[in-house]
Amino acid sequence: MSDLVQSRRALLIVDMQRGLFNGAEPPHEGARVLDNINLLIARARATHAPIFAARHTGPKGSPIEPGSALRQLLADLHVDAERDVTFDKTRPSCFAGTGLAQWLRDAKVDELAIVGMKTEYCVDTTCRAASELGWRTVLIEDAHTTTDAPGLSAQAIVAHHNRVLSGPFVNSRAPPTTCFKAPARCAGVSLSVHAQCASSAVRVKLSVDREGTAGRDGRQNETRPVTGARGSFG
């Protein structure tokens, strides 16, 4: 962790694992979501923003039990084990029982961009937890996904969460627009990605709760729409 460069923003990738992404039910627009996440990884890396990748680990005997091949991150996900922080979790929240909160504090991160799967489980829970812990949270609308559920399509689940989470807990942005630099410098590019957590709209925009969820530094969150595909971390 000593190699992390202090940065205002960081990228958190949730559960992009072989056993979840390549399961019996394909994730909604999986290829596009993976491409968008890799775009964000490249953008974050270019500005030396910290990158964290969570892997969900199930109990012994489950397909994603400790040490299983299906628990591993996707081979096509551009996470670098030598440079990025990969960690295991056993709960829906990436913060529960892990060192994530302390790693973010050590890296001086105050805004966290969240991507991955599944939308209604670990992505949703982590977005809300991050906001409650004081980080400004950005959910990239076109960079999170899930699978169909009984009576509800994956597309509907993603759309629902993008709408419900945006505003009170999360900022919304799209990959093209997502910037890892100062907010004022991320504008004008577009890639459609959704950001959903508990503080702002989920889409090709960056929004932060105007309602006043205070950030870690005590300042009020504000909603700043941004769109575009060539944003950067920094």
URTACOR-V617523 format. One record per residue. PHI is phi in radians with two decimals (NA if undefined). OMEGA is omega in radians with two decimals (none if undefined). NEAR is the number of other ideal C-beta (glycine too) atoms within 12 Angstrom. Layout:
BEGIN
phi:PHI omega:OMEGA near:NEAR
phi:PHI omega:OMEGA near:NEAR
END
This chain:
BEGIN
phi:NA omega:-3.11 near:19
phi:-1.20 omega:-3.11 near:9
phi:-1.47 omega:-3.12 near:16
phi:-1.16 omega:3.11 near:24
phi:-1.51 omega:3.13 near:25
phi:-1.06 omega:-3.07 near:21
phi:-2.64 omega:3.11 near:32
phi:-1.30 omega:-3.08 near:33
phi:-2.11 omega:3.09 near:44
phi:-2.46 omega:3.13 near:47
phi:-1.95 omega:3.10 near:54
phi:-2.04 omega:-3.14 near:55
phi:-1.85 omega:-3.03 near:47
phi:-1.82 omega:2.91 near:52
phi:0.93 omega:3.06 near:48
phi:-1.47 omega:-3.00 near:46
phi:-1.99 omega:-3.12 near:38
phi:-0.98 omega:-3.06 near:22
phi:-1.23 omega:3.13 near:25
phi:-1.65 omega:-3.09 near:38
phi:-1.30 omega:-3.08 near:38
phi:-1.84 omega:-3.13 near:26
phi:-1.35 omega:-3.12 near:20
phi:-1.08 omega:3.11 near:11
phi:-1.77 omega:-3.13 near:19
phi:-1.21 omega:3.12 near:19
phi:-1.22 omega:3.14 near:35
phi:-1.07 omega:3.12 near:31
phi:0.84 omega:-3.06 near:29
phi:-0.98 omega:-3.11 near:31
phi:-1.10 omega:-3.13 near:18
phi:-1.19 omega:3.12 near:26
phi:-1.08 omega:3.12 near:42
phi:-1.08 omega:3.11 near:35
phi:-1.07 omega:-3.13 near:28
phi:-1.14 omega:3.11 near:43
phi:-1.14 omega:3.12 near:46
phi:-1.13 omega:3.07 near:29
phi:-1.11 omega:3.14 near:38
phi:-1.18 omega:3.09 near:51
phi:-1.07 omega:-3.14 near:42
phi:-1.10 omega:-3.13 near:27
phi:-1.18 omega:3.12 near:41
phi:-1.15 omega:-3.12 near:46
phi:-1.09 omega:-3.11 near:26
phi:-1.12 omega:-3.13 near:22
phi:-1.92 omega:3.09 near:29
phi:1.09 omega:3.08 near:25
phi:-1.37 omega:3.14 near:39
phi:-1.10 omega:3.11 near:38
phi:-2.15 omega:3.14 near:46
phi:-2.15 omega:3.13 near:46
phi:-2.25 omega:-3.13 near:40
phi:-1.68 omega:3.05 near:44
phi:-2.12 omega:3.11 near:39
phi:-1.41 omega:-3.13 near:44
phi:-2.03 omega:-3.14 near:29
phi:-1.58 omega:3.14 near:23
phi:-1.23 omega:3.12 near:13
phi:-0.98 omega:-3.13 near:13
phi:1.73 omega:3.12 near:9
phi:-1.52 omega:-3.14 near:17
phi:-1.02 omega:-3.13 near:23
phi:-1.96 omega:3.11 near:29
phi:-1.18 omega:-3.14 near:20
phi:-0.91 omega:3.09 near:20
phi:1.49 omega:-3.10 near:15
phi:-1.31 omega:3.14 near:21
phi:-1.15 omega:-3.10 near:16
phi:-1.22 omega:3.12 near:24
phi:-1.38 omega:-3.06 near:30
phi:-1.23 omega:3.08 near:30
phi:-1.18 omega:3.12 near:38
phi:-1.02 omega:3.13 near:32
phi:-1.12 omega:-3.11 near:15
phi:-1.50 omega:3.08 near:20
phi:-1.47 omega:-2.99 near:40
phi:-1.45 omega:3.07 near:27
phi:-1.44 omega:-3.12 near:36
phi:-1.89 omega:-3.09 near:19
phi:-1.07 omega:-3.13 near:15
phi:-1.44 omega:-3.05 near:9
phi:-2.02 omega:-3.06 near:21
phi:-1.74 omega:-3.13 near:29
phi:-1.78 omega:3.09 near:34
phi:-1.88 omega:-3.11 near:31
phi:-2.50 omega:-3.13 near:32
phi:-1.78 omega:3.07 near:29
phi:-2.41 omega:3.13 near:34
phi:-2.19 omega:-3.13 near:24
phi:-2.14 omega:3.12 near:21
phi:-1.02 omega:3.13 near:27
phi:-1.41 omega:3.09 near:31
phi:-1.22 omega:-3.13 near:46
phi:-1.61 omega:-3.04 near:35
phi:-1.24 omega:3.08 near:23
phi:1.26 omega:3.13 near:18
phi:-2.18 omega:3.11 near:30
phi:-1.67 omega:-3.03 near:21
phi:-0.98 omega:-3.10 near:37
phi:-1.02 omega:-3.13 near:28
phi:-1.20 omega:3.11 near:17
phi:-1.09 omega:3.13 near:30
phi:-1.16 omega:3.11 near:41
phi:-1.14 omega:3.14 near:23
phi:-1.09 omega:-3.13 near:21
phi:-1.51 omega:3.12 near:33
phi:1.05 omega:3.14 near:20
phi:-1.46 omega:3.04 near:40
phi:-2.15 omega:3.07 near:30
phi:-2.37 omega:-3.04 near:50
phi:-2.12 omega:3.08 near:53
phi:-1.62 omega:-3.05 near:63
phi:-2.03 omega:3.13 near:60
phi:-2.47 omega:3.04 near:54
phi:2.20 omega:-3.10 near:51
phi:-2.71 omega:-0.15 near:46
phi:-1.55 omega:-3.05 near:34
phi:-0.88 omega:-3.00 near:51
phi:-1.46 omega:-3.13 near:31
phi:-1.93 omega:-3.01 near:28
phi:-1.23 omega:3.11 near:40
phi:-1.19 omega:3.12 near:51
phi:-1.01 omega:-3.09 near:37
phi:-1.07 omega:-3.12 near:34
phi:-1.19 omega:3.09 near:48
phi:-1.05 omega:-3.12 near:54
phi:-1.15 omega:-3.14 near:33
phi:-1.12 omega:-3.13 near:34
phi:-1.07 omega:3.13 near:47
phi:-1.14 omega:-3.14 near:42
phi:-1.14 omega:3.13 near:23
phi:-1.44 omega:3.02 near:30
phi:1.84 omega:3.11 near:26
phi:-1.52 omega:2.97 near:45
phi:-1.24 omega:-2.99 near:46
phi:-2.02 omega:3.14 near:54
phi:-2.13 omega:3.10 near:63
phi:-1.82 omega:-3.11 near:57
phi:-1.40 omega:-2.99 near:63
phi:-1.05 omega:-3.13 near:52
phi:-1.75 omega:-3.13 near:44
phi:-2.28 omega:3.00 near:54
phi:-2.44 omega:-3.03 near:56
phi:-2.69 omega:3.09 near:46
phi:-2.76 omega:3.11 near:39
phi:-2.02 omega:3.12 near:29
phi:-1.07 omega:3.08 near:22
phi:-2.10 omega:3.12 near:19
phi:-0.96 omega:3.10 near:9
phi:1.39 omega:-3.10 near:7
phi:-2.61 omega:-3.12 near:18
phi:-1.33 omega:3.10 near:20
phi:-1.04 omega:3.14 near:27
phi:-1.06 omega:3.13 near:20
phi:-1.18 omega:3.13 near:19
phi:-1.12 omega:3.14 near:32
phi:-1.09 omega:-3.13 near:43
phi:-1.09 omega:-3.14 near:27
phi:-1.08 omega:-3.12 near:22
phi:-1.20 omega:3.10 near:42
phi:-1.09 omega:-3.13 near:42
phi:-1.38 omega:-3.05 near:24
phi:-1.23 omega:-3.07 near:28
phi:-1.37 omega:-3.07 near:44
phi:-1.26 omega:3.10 near:41
phi:2.08 omega:-3.06 near:34
phi:-1.44 omega:-3.09 near:30
phi:-2.18 omega:-3.00 near:43
phi:-2.42 omega:3.05 near:52
phi:-1.72 omega:3.11 near:54
phi:-2.04 omega:-3.10 near:51
phi:-2.72 omega:3.07 near:63
phi:-2.00 omega:-3.12 near:47
phi:-0.91 omega:-3.11 near:51
phi:-1.02 omega:-3.08 near:34
phi:-1.55 omega:-3.02 near:47
phi:-1.12 omega:-3.07 near:60
phi:-1.93 omega:3.05 near:44
phi:-1.94 omega:3.08 near:40
phi:-2.05 omega:-3.13 near:27
phi:-1.02 omega:-3.12 near:20
phi:-0.83 omega:-3.07 near:32
phi:-1.12 omega:-3.08 near:13
phi:-1.69 omega:3.13 near:24
phi:-1.78 omega:3.06 near:39
phi:-2.68 omega:3.02 near:26
phi:1.29 omega:3.07 near:21
phi:-2.04 omega:3.10 near:27
phi:-2.46 omega:-3.07 near:27
phi:-2.58 omega:-3.09 near:35
phi:-1.60 omega:-3.14 near:32
phi:-2.39 omega:-3.11 near:47
phi:-1.91 omega:3.06 near:55
phi:-2.02 omega:3.11 near:62
phi:-2.32 omega:3.05 near:54
phi:-2.60 omega:3.13 near:55
phi:-1.88 omega:3.13 near:40
phi:-2.79 omega:3.00 near:46
phi:-2.98 omega:-3.00 near:45
phi:-1.20 omega:-3.10 near:39
phi:-1.82 omega:3.07 near:48
phi:-3.02 omega:3.14 near:43
phi:-1.38 omega:-3.10 near:38
phi:-2.59 omega:3.10 near:45
phi:-1.96 omega:3.09 near:54
phi:-2.33 omega:3.08 near:45
phi:-2.27 omega:-3.07 near:43
phi:-0.88 omega:3.06 near:35
phi:-1.40 omega:-3.12 near:19
phi:-1.09 omega:3.07 near:20
phi:1.85 omega:3.00 near:19
phi:-1.37 omega:-3.07 near:34
phi:-1.27 omega:3.11 near:21
phi:-1.38 omega:-3.11 near:26
phi:-1.09 omega:-3.11 near:24
phi:-1.57 omega:3.10 near:16
phi:1.59 omega:-3.14 near:12
phi:-1.40 omega:3.12 near:16
phi:-1.28 omega:3.05 near:16
phi:-1.29 omega:3.11 near:37
phi:-2.33 omega:-3.13 near:24
phi:-1.65 omega:-3.14 near:32
phi:-2.23 omega:-3.13 near:32
phi:-1.20 omega:3.09 near:30
phi:-2.49 omega:3.09 near:43
phi:-2.39 omega:3.10 near:34
phi:2.38 omega:-3.11 near:30
phi:-1.81 omega:-3.11 near:31
phi:-2.02 omega:3.12 near:27
phi:-1.15 omega:3.12 near:47
phi:-2.48 omega:3.11 near:37
phi:-1.61 omega:3.07 near:42
phi:2.89 omega:none near:29
END
